[in-house]
Amino acid sequence: MTDSKKPLAGIRIIDLSRALAGPYCTALLADLGATIIKVESMNGGDSSRQWPPFENDHSLYFESLNRNKRSVCVDFYSSEGRDILARLITGADVLVENFKLGTLDKLGLTPANLQELNPRLVVGSVSGFGTTGPLKDDAGLDQVIQGMSGLMSVTGEPGHTNRVGVPIIDITSGMVCALGIVAALLARGGENAVHHVTTSLLETALNLSVFQGQRALSLGVAPVTQGNNHPTIAPYGTFRTATESLNIAVGNQKQWKSFCSILGIDAAVDDLRFVSGADRSLHRDELTALVEAALTERPADHWLPLLSEASIPCGPIYDYTQAFGSEQVQALGLVVESTRRDGSPLPLVRGPLSFDGEAAGIDSVPPLLGEHTAEVLGELGYSEEQIARLEHDGRLATNPHVAVGLR
């Protein structure tokens, strides 16, 4: 994508975040064209650099989240490191962090100090439990929040709860924070200007509850696990065929009539148990038995084109290797073939946005720790001699092997 198609081109973001929620946020902002300066500690940098899965010495966890960023490695708690941070913030538009509450203050980056350094700065923060309440100082992790938010209570087979198979709360919290930051940038300089955008894993997770949460709020009924069935609509879920199972979603009366015709169960249209959507949901077990008796007469590849032609949403159940190899994913160019600094191949998933038909791309592969320290400090006015002295004194690293704690 050309710079002219990137709506955040020219926006400079200092990224102090680590692990998942914050880096996901800044990856999305990078996709939009923002310049991301990822400022990492001397103690191994972003903690996810040391998390599996690994390909040789490369953390695939880290690489999945840190496309299109530059890495600066400094000692946050030294006076020299704080000076570097201050100079970076002075020239930035946004600061992103997901520390525990109070950590920014310990770094000398209080709201008052940040305002003094840069009155136009937007700060985006993601915490575990929010900025008030008895748990505000507690560490919040995705799976813990999945449990405490109710999400796990509706995920899994009947009678057995499960976490969602990806860290969905971290991911969506990063999305929400990115949205808030873009809104704050849009309002900057106007009467609706804001300086600090905050969200938390718990707040995001409860917002994901939508109608399930509303049922609990309005009716006092706690929804339960439904396995692969939609909790309120039927037939809508995973159904067996003569070969592999399919996901099929019959969402309205027109689709229901077409579905019955395709399966050869036309009598079900007038069956009092299945006349309306509410009836079908109430008699889900009988309906599933009827539908699967028909579907298991033929293989999945018989049913898919028929259902698709009738505009009934349906699809196979892929693992990730199958998903990435699918014709549709390839047509969208979602996988970008990149190369690491050591020459090894690194296929990456591009960002999910396109602008005027141009998809977000991979401008640079995830950085080595401290890869851009010298370059960025040079842009701040530091001389080569100053940078060399600071590195000699252990205040920064320009070489990934200098920083300690690496795998």
Secondary structure as UniProt FT lines:
FT   HELIX           3..5
FT   TURN            7..10
FT   STRAND          12..15
FT   TURN            19..20
FT   HELIX           21..31
FT   TURN            32..33
FT   STRAND          35..40
FT   TURN            42..44
FT   HELIX           47..50
FT   STRAND          54..55
FT   TURN            56..57
FT   STRAND          58..59
FT   HELIX           60..63
FT   TURN            64..65
FT   TURN            67..68
FT   STRAND          70..74
FT   TURN            76..77
FT   HELIX           79..90
FT   STRAND          94..97
FT   TURN            101..102
FT   HELIX           103..106
FT   TURN            107..108
FT   HELIX           111..117
FT   TURN            119..120
FT   STRAND          122..127
FT   TURN            134..137
FT   HELIX           142..148
FT   HELIX           152..154
FT   TURN            158..159
FT   HELIX           168..187
FT   TURN            188..189
FT   TURN            191..192
FT   STRAND          196..200
FT   HELIX           201..207
FT   TURN            208..209
FT   HELIX           210..219
FT   TURN            227..228
FT   STRAND          236..239
FT   STRAND          246..249
FT   HELIX           253..263
FT   HELIX           266..269
FT   TURN            272..273
FT   HELIX           277..282
FT   HELIX           284..295
FT   TURN            296..297
FT   HELIX           300..309
FT   TURN            310..311
FT   STRAND          314..316
FT   HELIX           320..325
FT   HELIX           327..332
FT   STRAND          335..339
FT   TURN            341..342
FT   STRAND          345..349
FT   STRAND          354..355
FT   TURN            356..357
FT   STRAND          358..359
FT   TURN            369..372
FT   HELIX           373..379
FT   TURN            380..381
FT   HELIX           384..392
FT   TURN            393..394
FT   STRAND          396..397
FT   TURN            400..402
//
